[in-house]
């Protein structure tokens, strides 16, 4: 567990992730986190603050291929590496390419549907636009 932050919140890291869903569920309940369907046997909790989950088999290989193909289709908005939206010095830390995919895209539908179900039926309006990142050999993102 990390030291308390100045804002009065605590950052809680799990020792030896992934942990059991039961342990994570108890910790999430204590933290009053977003309702996550912890009964899903494919779910592993990797970190509590911020919440980071791994869902085995969340997308099929074909669904992953469809999302990758979407980046080359011209129907995604690409964020160039040299875009002015990143803070000064960001280009030194971020060398990957990012695309933003709209939820109306058919390739995104399986991901959105499963994410909504996993998060207790949360409405689509609670989700950010999907970001797809590509790292070529030698590219990186570091804090």
C-alpha positions as a Markdown table, in Angstrom:
| # | Residue | x | y | z |
|---|---|---|---|---|
| 1 | Unk | 0.0 | 0.0 | 0.0 |
| 2 | Unk | 1.3 | 3.4 | -1.0 |
| 3 | Unk | 1.5 | 6.4 | 1.4 |
| 4 | Unk | -1.5 | 8.7 | 1.6 |
| 5 | Unk | -1.8 | 11.5 | -0.9 |
| 6 | Unk | -2.2 | 15.1 | 0.1 |
| 7 | Unk | -5.9 | 15.1 | -1.1 |
| 8 | Unk | -6.9 | 12.7 | 1.6 |
| 9 | Unk | -7.4 | 9.8 | -0.7 |
| 10 | Unk | -5.4 | 6.6 | -0.5 |
| 11 | Unk | -3.8 | 4.8 | -3.4 |
| 12 | Unk | -4.2 | 1.1 | -2.8 |
| 13 | Unk | -2.0 | -1.2 | -4.8 |
| 14 | Unk | -2.6 | -5.0 | -4.6 |
| 15 | Unk | 0.3 | -7.1 | -3.6 |
| 16 | Unk | 1.0 | -9.8 | -6.1 |
| 17 | Unk | -1.7 | -9.1 | -8.7 |
| 18 | Unk | -3.8 | -10.6 | -10.0 |
| 19 | Unk | -5.8 | -11.3 | -6.8 |
| 20 | Unk | -8.9 | -13.3 | -6.4 |
| 21 | Unk | -12.2 | -11.7 | -7.4 |
| 22 | Unk | -13.5 | -12.2 | -3.9 |
| 23 | Unk | -10.6 | -10.1 | -2.3 |
| 24 | Unk | -10.9 | -7.4 | -5.0 |
| 25 | Unk | -14.7 | -7.3 | -4.6 |
| 26 | Unk | -14.4 | -6.7 | -0.9 |
| 27 | Unk | -11.8 | -3.9 | -1.5 |
| 28 | Unk | -13.9 | -2.3 | -4.2 |
| 29 | Unk | -17.0 | -2.4 | -2.0 |
| 30 | Unk | -15.0 | -0.7 | 0.8 |
| 31 | Unk | -13.8 | 1.9 | -1.7 |
| 32 | Unk | -17.3 | 2.4 | -3.1 |
| 33 | Unk | -15.9 | 2.0 | -6.6 |
| 34 | Unk | -18.0 | 1.6 | -9.8 |
| 35 | Unk | -20.2 | -1.4 | -9.7 |
| 36 | Unk | -18.3 | -4.1 | -11.5 |
| 37 | Unk | -19.7 | -7.6 | -12.1 |
| 38 | Unk | -17.2 | -9.4 | -9.9 |
| 39 | Unk | -19.0 | -12.7 | -10.5 |
| 40 | Unk | -17.4 | -12.9 | -14.0 |
| 41 | Unk | -15.0 | -15.8 | -13.7 |
| 42 | Unk | -12.7 | -14.3 | -16.4 |
| 43 | Unk | -12.1 | -11.2 | -14.3 |
| 44 | Unk | -8.8 | -10.4 | -12.5 |
| 45 | Unk | -8.3 | -7.2 | -10.6 |
| 46 | Unk | -4.8 | -5.9 | -11.2 |
| 47 | Unk | -5.0 | -2.5 | -9.3 |
| 48 | Unk | -7.6 | -0.8 | -7.2 |
| 49 | Unk | -6.8 | 2.9 | -7.5 |
| 50 | Unk | -7.2 | 3.5 | -10.3 |
| 51 | Unk | -9.3 | 0.4 | -11.0 |
| 52 | Unk | -7.5 | -1.8 | -13.5 |
| 53 | Unk | -9.1 | -5.1 | -14.6 |
| 54 | Unk | -8.1 | -7.9 | -16.9 |
| 55 | Unk | -10.8 | -9.9 | -18.6 |
| 56 | Unk | -9.6 | -13.1 | -20.2 |
| 57 | Unk | -11.0 | -13.6 | -23.7 |
| 58 | Unk | -12.8 | -10.2 | -23.6 |
| 59 | Unk | -12.6 | -10.0 | -27.4 |
| 60 | Unk | -12.0 | -12.8 | -29.9 |
| 61 | Unk | -9.0 | -12.8 | -32.2 |
| 62 | Unk | -11.4 | -11.9 | -35.0 |
| 63 | Unk | -12.9 | -9.0 | -33.1 |
| 64 | Unk | -9.4 | -7.7 | -32.3 |
| 65 | Unk | -8.5 | -7.9 | -36.0 |
| 66 | Unk | -11.6 | -5.9 | -36.8 |
| 67 | Unk | -10.5 | -3.1 | -34.4 |
| 68 | Unk | -7.0 | -3.1 | -35.9 |
| 69 | Unk | -8.5 | -2.9 | -39.4 |
| 70 | Unk | -10.6 | 0.0 | -38.3 |
| 71 | Unk | -7.5 | 2.1 | -37.7 |
| 72 | Unk | -6.6 | 1.7 | -41.4 |
| 73 | Unk | -10.2 | 2.3 | -42.7 |
| 74 | Unk | -10.1 | 6.1 | -42.4 |
| 75 | Unk | -13.2 | 6.0 | -40.1 |
| 76 | Unk | -11.1 | 6.6 | -37.0 |
| 77 | Unk | -9.6 | 9.9 | -36.0 |
| 78 | Unk | -5.8 | 9.6 | -35.8 |
| 79 | Unk | -3.9 | 11.6 | -33.2 |
| 80 | Unk | -0.5 | 12.3 | -34.8 |
| 81 | Unk | 2.5 | 12.0 | -32.6 |
| 82 | Unk | 3.3 | 15.7 | -33.1 |
| 83 | Unk | -0.3 | 16.9 | -32.3 |
| 84 | Unk | -0.5 | 20.0 | -30.3 |
| 85 | Unk | -2.9 | 18.5 | -27.9 |
| 86 | Unk | -0.2 | 16.9 | -25.8 |
| 87 | Unk | 1.6 | 18.8 | -23.1 |
| 88 | Unk | 5.1 | 20.2 | -23.8 |
| 89 | Unk | 7.6 | 17.4 | -23.5 |
| 90 | Unk | 5.0 | 14.7 | -24.2 |
| 91 | Unk | 6.5 | 13.8 | -27.5 |
| 92 | Unk | 9.6 | 12.7 | -25.7 |
| 93 | Unk | 7.6 | 10.3 | -23.6 |
| 94 | Unk | 5.0 | 9.2 | -26.2 |
| 95 | Unk | 6.1 | 7.7 | -29.5 |
| 96 | Unk | 3.1 | 5.5 | -30.2 |
| 97 | Unk | 0.2 | 6.3 | -32.5 |
| 98 | Unk | -3.4 | 6.6 | -31.2 |
| 99 | Unk | -6.7 | 6.5 | -33.0 |
| 100 | Unk | -10.1 | 7.4 | -31.6 |
| 101 | Unk | -13.0 | 5.1 | -32.6 |
| 102 | Unk | -16.6 | 6.1 | -32.4 |
| 103 | Unk | -19.0 | 3.7 | -30.6 |
| 104 | Unk | -21.3 | 3.6 | -33.6 |
| 105 | Unk | -18.7 | 1.7 | -35.6 |
| 106 | Unk | -19.7 | -2.0 | -35.9 |
| 107 | Unk | -16.2 | -3.2 | -34.9 |
| 108 | Unk | -16.6 | -1.4 | -31.6 |
| 109 | Unk | -20.1 | -2.9 | -30.7 |
| 110 | Unk | -18.8 | -6.2 | -29.1 |
| 111 | Unk | -16.4 | -4.3 | -26.9 |
| 112 | Unk | -19.0 | -1.7 | -25.8 |
| 113 | Unk | -21.7 | -4.4 | -25.2 |
| 114 | Unk | -19.4 | -6.5 | -23.0 |
| 115 | Unk | -18.0 | -3.4 | -21.1 |
| 116 | Unk | -21.5 | -2.2 | -20.3 |
| 117 | Unk | -22.5 | -5.7 | -19.0 |
| 118 | Unk | -19.3 | -6.0 | -17.0 |
| 119 | Unk | -20.0 | -2.5 | -15.4 |
| 120 | Unk | -23.5 | -3.3 | -14.3 |
| 121 | Unk | -25.3 | -1.9 | -17.3 |
| 122 | Unk | -23.6 | 1.5 | -17.3 |
| 123 | Unk | -25.0 | 3.6 | -20.2 |
| 124 | Unk | -22.7 | 4.3 | -23.2 |
| 125 | Unk | -22.7 | 8.0 | -22.2 |
| 126 | Unk | -20.5 | 7.0 | -19.2 |
| 127 | Unk | -17.7 | 5.8 | -21.5 |
| 128 | Unk | -15.0 | 7.8 | -23.2 |
| 129 | Unk | -14.3 | 7.5 | -26.9 |
| 130 | Unk | -12.4 | 4.3 | -27.5 |
| 131 | Unk | -8.7 | 4.8 | -28.0 |
| 132 | Unk | -6.6 | 2.3 | -30.0 |
| 133 | Unk | -2.9 | 2.5 | -29.6 |
| 134 | Unk | -0.1 | 1.1 | -31.8 |
| 135 | Unk | 3.4 | 0.6 | -30.7 |
| 136 | Unk | 5.9 | -0.2 | -33.4 |
| 137 | Unk | 9.3 | -1.7 | -32.4 |
| 138 | Unk | 11.2 | 0.9 | -30.4 |
| 139 | Unk | 8.1 | 3.0 | -29.6 |
| 140 | Unk | 7.1 | 3.7 | -26.0 |
| 141 | Unk | 5.1 | 5.6 | -23.5 |
| 142 | Unk | 6.6 | 6.3 | -20.1 |
| 143 | Unk | 5.7 | 8.6 | -17.3 |
